[in-house]
């Protein structure tokens, strides 16, 4: 597979999230298919970072962890975190909730909360309903999607939540009936609350990693965007290991970058996540016991003028078992702007990316994943 190329130049006069979303899709295609070379070093492994000392009262301890994050973000764009404070029992219970949703909820009840009823892409998503690759391949995943609610936020929020499209009239989520999946909402709320607070903690570490004040991002995450998903990947009908010699016939989730600040991925013990190295090879992100995967997404890449890598990745279940994962796509408040940080510009290197509105950019990227192109 060909190596990466530079991102397309942005035209400042065409400022707008829709333009940015289309450019991002073109950039993705260029990284996967361009015939040019790259000076970015390849990688073959994903670093593991222990967050334990990041909870220390010592700034030196926190800075030491932030330094590791900086190294991971400038080289791979992915890292595992351990010592993150979310109980393993809660992580296991959340993966069990995913299995319950897909196996125990009647199909007619899933259809009642189908994401086609939501202009914000919330609810049940059947296999092949969406595609991150313009439907050039059928994606086998099915999912349940939800977003931030003040009631899911341990802080209670600031009462100023704004949706993807700028509306302010409250939650847009579609939940299954409690009578059909007892304890489902309560279990989701428990995990979501933990991972939301962990995301806020990581924002402080990202700030330190960029040599910014630790609280730099705090005003931007008072009512954050936080789309999360339960995802089921069916067993492979022809299990075979990752190899350049094998043709990938069953794509769970096609090659893409994530849209927001960063993603926290809880995954079960079955491999499937694969990360695209700059030299054109796919690297398997094998599950780490007790670990959560973190990856840089588009906002962090744009903030840092591409110093931090929003790395291309995909999911291919190459096993004879079902695979479950629970990603949280953490965003700043959807009504905030994303533009290159002053510290990441120089006289010789102005911003590669025009300003965008966070929520609108995410919505426009999502609209490109459905055949109607509408929301």
LINLINVEN-V372689 format. One record per residue. N is the residue number from 1. RES is the residue in three letters. PSI is psi in radians with two decimals (NA if undefined). Layout:
n:N res:RES psi:PSI
n:N res:RES psi:PSI
This chain:
n:1 res:UNK psi:2.52
n:2 res:UNK psi:2.79
n:3 res:UNK psi:3.09
n:4 res:UNK psi:2.81
n:5 res:UNK psi:3.10
n:6 res:UNK psi:2.69
n:7 res:UNK psi:2.68
n:8 res:UNK psi:2.51
n:9 res:UNK psi:2.40
n:10 res:UNK psi:2.47
n:11 res:UNK psi:1.98
n:12 res:UNK psi:-0.46
n:13 res:UNK psi:-0.19
n:14 res:UNK psi:0.62
n:15 res:UNK psi:2.23
n:16 res:UNK psi:2.54
n:17 res:UNK psi:-0.57
n:18 res:UNK psi:-0.77
n:19 res:UNK psi:-0.78
n:20 res:UNK psi:-0.68
n:21 res:UNK psi:-0.75
n:22 res:UNK psi:-0.69
n:23 res:UNK psi:-0.67
n:24 res:UNK psi:-0.69
n:25 res:UNK psi:-0.71
n:26 res:UNK psi:-0.70
n:27 res:UNK psi:-0.76
n:28 res:UNK psi:-0.84
n:29 res:UNK psi:-0.71
n:30 res:UNK psi:-0.65
n:31 res:UNK psi:-0.53
n:32 res:UNK psi:-0.54
n:33 res:UNK psi:-0.10
n:34 res:UNK psi:2.64
n:35 res:UNK psi:0.08
n:36 res:UNK psi:2.99
n:37 res:UNK psi:2.98
n:38 res:UNK psi:2.63
n:39 res:UNK psi:-0.04
n:40 res:UNK psi:2.21
n:41 res:UNK psi:2.49
n:42 res:UNK psi:2.93
n:43 res:UNK psi:2.75
n:44 res:UNK psi:-0.06
n:45 res:UNK psi:2.91
n:46 res:UNK psi:2.20
n:47 res:UNK psi:2.64
n:48 res:UNK psi:2.19
n:49 res:UNK psi:2.16
n:50 res:UNK psi:2.05
n:51 res:UNK psi:-0.04
n:52 res:UNK psi:-0.87
n:53 res:UNK psi:-0.17
n:54 res:UNK psi:-0.24
n:55 res:UNK psi:0.08
n:56 res:UNK psi:2.71
n:57 res:UNK psi:-0.18
n:58 res:UNK psi:2.11
n:59 res:UNK psi:-0.61
n:60 res:UNK psi:-0.70
n:61 res:UNK psi:-0.76
n:62 res:UNK psi:-0.68
n:63 res:UNK psi:-0.58
n:64 res:UNK psi:-0.70
n:65 res:UNK psi:-0.73
n:66 res:UNK psi:-0.61
n:67 res:UNK psi:-0.69
n:68 res:UNK psi:-0.68
n:69 res:UNK psi:-0.74
n:70 res:UNK psi:-0.80
n:71 res:UNK psi:-0.75
n:72 res:UNK psi:-0.68
n:73 res:UNK psi:-0.48
n:74 res:UNK psi:-0.15
n:75 res:UNK psi:-0.90
n:76 res:UNK psi:-0.70
n:77 res:UNK psi:-0.02
n:78 res:UNK psi:2.61
n:79 res:UNK psi:2.72
n:80 res:UNK psi:2.57
n:81 res:UNK psi:2.37
n:82 res:UNK psi:2.96
n:83 res:UNK psi:0.55
n:84 res:UNK psi:-0.20
n:85 res:UNK psi:-0.10
n:86 res:UNK psi:2.11
n:87 res:UNK psi:2.44
n:88 res:UNK psi:-0.63
n:89 res:UNK psi:-0.65
n:90 res:UNK psi:-0.70
n:91 res:UNK psi:-0.79
n:92 res:UNK psi:-0.72
n:93 res:UNK psi:-0.60
n:94 res:UNK psi:-0.70
n:95 res:UNK psi:-0.59
n:96 res:UNK psi:-0.60
n:97 res:UNK psi:-0.67
n:98 res:UNK psi:-0.82
n:99 res:UNK psi:-0.70
n:100 res:UNK psi:-0.76
n:101 res:UNK psi:-0.84
n:102 res:UNK psi:-0.47
n:103 res:UNK psi:-0.59
n:104 res:UNK psi:-0.47
n:105 res:UNK psi:2.17
n:106 res:UNK psi:2.59
n:107 res:UNK psi:-0.64
n:108 res:UNK psi:-0.57
n:109 res:UNK psi:-0.59
n:110 res:UNK psi:-0.75
n:111 res:UNK psi:-0.53
n:112 res:UNK psi:-0.42
n:113 res:UNK psi:0.52
n:114 res:UNK psi:2.50
n:115 res:UNK psi:-0.24
n:116 res:UNK psi:-0.30
n:117 res:UNK psi:-0.02
n:118 res:UNK psi:2.25
n:119 res:UNK psi:0.03
n:120 res:UNK psi:0.29
n:121 res:UNK psi:0.62
n:122 res:UNK psi:2.60
n:123 res:UNK psi:-2.82
n:124 res:UNK psi:2.34
n:125 res:UNK psi:1.87
n:126 res:UNK psi:2.89
n:127 res:UNK psi:2.45
n:128 res:UNK psi:0.13
n:129 res:UNK psi:-0.53
n:130 res:UNK psi:2.87
n:131 res:UNK psi:2.33
n:132 res:UNK psi:-0.07
n:133 res:UNK psi:0.64
n:134 res:UNK psi:0.56
n:135 res:UNK psi:0.49
n:136 res:UNK psi:-0.33
n:137 res:UNK psi:2.56
n:138 res:UNK psi:2.18
n:139 res:UNK psi:2.25
n:140 res:UNK psi:-0.18
n:141 res:UNK psi:2.72
n:142 res:UNK psi:2.70
n:143 res:UNK psi:2.85
n:144 res:UNK psi:2.20
n:145 res:UNK psi:2.45
n:146 res:UNK psi:2.95
n:147 res:UNK psi:-3.07
n:148 res:UNK psi:2.39
n:149 res:UNK psi:2.50
n:150 res:UNK psi:-0.58
n:151 res:UNK psi:-0.29
n:152 res:UNK psi:-0.15
n:153 res:UNK psi:2.05
n:154 res:UNK psi:-0.43
n:155 res:UNK psi:-0.23
n:156 res:UNK psi:-0.12
n:157 res:UNK psi:-3.13
n:158 res:UNK psi:0.14
n:159 res:UNK psi:0.20
n:160 res:UNK psi:0.44
n:161 res:UNK psi:2.36
n:162 res:UNK psi:2.31
n:163 res:UNK psi:3.08
n:164 res:UNK psi:-0.68
n:165 res:UNK psi:0.12
n:166 res:UNK psi:-0.05
n:167 res:UNK psi:2.77
n:168 res:UNK psi:0.40
n:169 res:UNK psi:0.57
n:170 res:UNK psi:-2.93
n:171 res:UNK psi:2.49
n:172 res:UNK psi:0.25
n:173 res:UNK psi:2.69
n:174 res:UNK psi:2.07
n:175 res:UNK psi:2.59
n:176 res:UNK psi:2.73
n:177 res:UNK psi:2.39
n:178 res:UNK psi:-0.62
n:179 res:UNK psi:-0.44
n:180 res:UNK psi:-0.51
n:181 res:UNK psi:1.32
n:182 res:UNK psi:2.32
n:183 res:UNK psi:-0.01
n:184 res:UNK psi:-0.93
n:185 res:UNK psi:-0.74
n:186 res:UNK psi:-0.73
n:187 res:UNK psi:-0.73
n:188 res:UNK psi:-0.76
n:189 res:UNK psi:-0.68
n:190 res:UNK psi:-0.85
n:191 res:UNK psi:-0.77
n:192 res:UNK psi:-0.70
n:193 res:UNK psi:-0.73
n:194 res:UNK psi:-0.80
n:195 res:UNK psi:-0.48
n:196 res:UNK psi:-0.77
n:197 res:UNK psi:-0.62
n:198 res:UNK psi:-0.66
n:199 res:UNK psi:-0.72
n:200 res:UNK psi:-0.66
n:201 res:UNK psi:-0.75
n:202 res:UNK psi:-0.58
n:203 res:UNK psi:-0.67
n:204 res:UNK psi:-0.68
n:205 res:UNK psi:-0.65
n:206 res:UNK psi:-0.70
n:207 res:UNK psi:-0.84
n:208 res:UNK psi:-0.64
n:209 res:UNK psi:-0.41
n:210 res:UNK psi:0.21
n:211 res:UNK psi:0.67
n:212 res:UNK psi:2.84
n:213 res:UNK psi:2.49
n:214 res:UNK psi:-0.56
n:215 res:UNK psi:0.23
n:216 res:UNK psi:-0.76
n:217 res:UNK psi:-0.13
n:218 res:UNK psi:-0.77
n:219 res:UNK psi:-0.26
n:220 res:UNK psi:-0.08
n:221 res:UNK psi:0.62
n:222 res:UNK psi:-0.47
n:223 res:UNK psi:1.20
n:224 res:UNK psi:2.73
n:225 res:UNK psi:2.44
n:226 res:UNK psi:1.23
n:227 res:UNK psi:2.34
n:228 res:UNK psi:2.81
n:229 res:UNK psi:2.56
n:230 res:UNK psi:2.22
n:231 res:UNK psi:2.32
n:232 res:UNK psi:2.22
n:233 res:UNK psi:2.07
n:234 res:UNK psi:2.79
n:235 res:UNK psi:2.62
n:236 res:UNK psi:2.46
n:237 res:UNK psi:-0.18
n:238 res:UNK psi:1.25
n:239 res:UNK psi:2.32
n:240 res:UNK psi:2.62
n:241 res:UNK psi:2.84
n:242 res:UNK psi:2.20
n:243 res:UNK psi:2.51
n:244 res:UNK psi:-0.31
n:245 res:UNK psi:-0.29
n:246 res:UNK psi:2.41
n:247 res:UNK psi:2.28
n:248 res:UNK psi:1.81
n:249 res:UNK psi:-0.47
n:250 res:UNK psi:1.70
n:251 res:UNK psi:2.08
n:252 res:UNK psi:-0.84
n:253 res:UNK psi:2.11
n:254 res:UNK psi:2.98
n:255 res:UNK psi:2.33
n:256 res:UNK psi:2.95
n:257 res:UNK psi:2.74
n:258 res:UNK psi:2.76
n:259 res:UNK psi:-0.51
n:260 res:UNK psi:-2.54
n:261 res:UNK psi:-0.98
n:262 res:UNK psi:2.91
n:263 res:UNK psi:2.43
n:264 res:UNK psi:2.08
n:265 res:UNK psi:2.05
n:266 res:UNK psi:2.23
n:267 res:UNK psi:2.68
n:268 res:UNK psi:-2.92
n:269 res:UNK psi:-0.05
n:270 res:UNK psi:2.24
n:271 res:UNK psi:2.89
n:272 res:UNK psi:-0.62
n:273 res:UNK psi:2.27
n:274 res:UNK psi:2.39
n:275 res:UNK psi:2.40
n:276 res:UNK psi:1.99
n:277 res:UNK psi:2.61
n:278 res:UNK psi:-0.37
n:279 res:UNK psi:0.17
n:280 res:UNK psi:0.16
n:281 res:UNK psi:2.52
n:282 res:UNK psi:2.30
n:283 res:UNK psi:2.21
n:284 res:UNK psi:2.27
n:285 res:UNK psi:1.43
n:286 res:UNK psi:2.41
n:287 res:UNK psi:2.45
n:288 res:UNK psi:2.23
n:289 res:UNK psi:2.16
n:290 res:UNK psi:0.02
n:291 res:UNK psi:2.71
n:292 res:UNK psi:2.38
n:293 res:UNK psi:2.37
n:294 res:UNK psi:2.32
n:295 res:UNK psi:2.52
n:296 res:UNK psi:2.41
n:297 res:UNK psi:-3.05
n:298 res:UNK psi:-0.65
n:299 res:UNK psi:-0.78
n:300 res:UNK psi:-0.64
n:301 res:UNK psi:-0.74
n:302 res:UNK psi:-0.71
n:303 res:UNK psi:-0.74
n:304 res:UNK psi:0.16
n:305 res:UNK psi:0.65
n:306 res:UNK psi:0.20
n:307 res:UNK psi:-0.74
n:308 res:UNK psi:2.39
n:309 res:UNK psi:2.10
n:310 res:UNK psi:1.55
n:311 res:UNK psi:2.44
n:312 res:UNK psi:2.42
n:313 res:UNK psi:2.95
n:314 res:UNK psi:3.05
n:315 res:UNK psi:2.20
n:316 res:UNK psi:1.98
n:317 res:UNK psi:1.90
n:318 res:UNK psi:0.27
n:319 res:UNK psi:2.99
n:320 res:UNK psi:0.22
n:321 res:UNK psi:2.72
n:322 res:UNK psi:2.61
n:323 res:UNK psi:2.35
n:324 res:UNK psi:2.50
n:325 res:UNK psi:2.78
n:326 res:UNK psi:1.61
n:327 res:UNK psi:2.56
n:328 res:UNK psi:2.17
n:329 res:UNK psi:1.75
n:330 res:UNK psi:2.28
n:331 res:UNK psi:2.76
n:332 res:UNK psi:3.02
n:333 res:UNK psi:2.36
n:334 res:UNK psi:-0.32
n:335 res:UNK psi:0.10
n:336 res:UNK psi:2.75
n:337 res:UNK psi:2.61
n:338 res:UNK psi:2.05
n:339 res:UNK psi:2.73
n:340 res:UNK psi:2.32
n:341 res:UNK psi:2.43
n:342 res:UNK psi:-0.63
n:343 res:UNK psi:-0.24
n:344 res:UNK psi:0.20
n:345 res:UNK psi:2.64
n:346 res:UNK psi:3.00
n:347 res:UNK psi:-0.54
n:348 res:UNK psi:-0.13
n:349 res:UNK psi:1.55
n:350 res:UNK psi:3.11
n:351 res:UNK psi:2.34
n:352 res:UNK psi:-0.21
n:353 res:UNK psi:2.31
n:354 res:UNK psi:2.81
n:355 res:UNK psi:2.57
n:356 res:UNK psi:2.76
n:357 res:UNK psi:2.25
n:358 res:UNK psi:-0.97
n:359 res:UNK psi:-0.77
n:360 res:UNK psi:-0.67
n:361 res:UNK psi:-0.82
n:362 res:UNK psi:-0.76
n:363 res:UNK psi:-0.72
n:364 res:UNK psi:-0.64
n:365 res:UNK psi:-0.72
n:366 res:UNK psi:-0.65
n:367 res:UNK psi:-0.40
n:368 res:UNK psi:-0.12
n:369 res:UNK psi:-0.07
n:370 res:UNK psi:2.64
n:371 res:UNK psi:-0.51
n:372 res:UNK psi:-0.41
n:373 res:UNK psi:0.34
n:374 res:UNK psi:2.85
n:375 res:UNK psi:NA
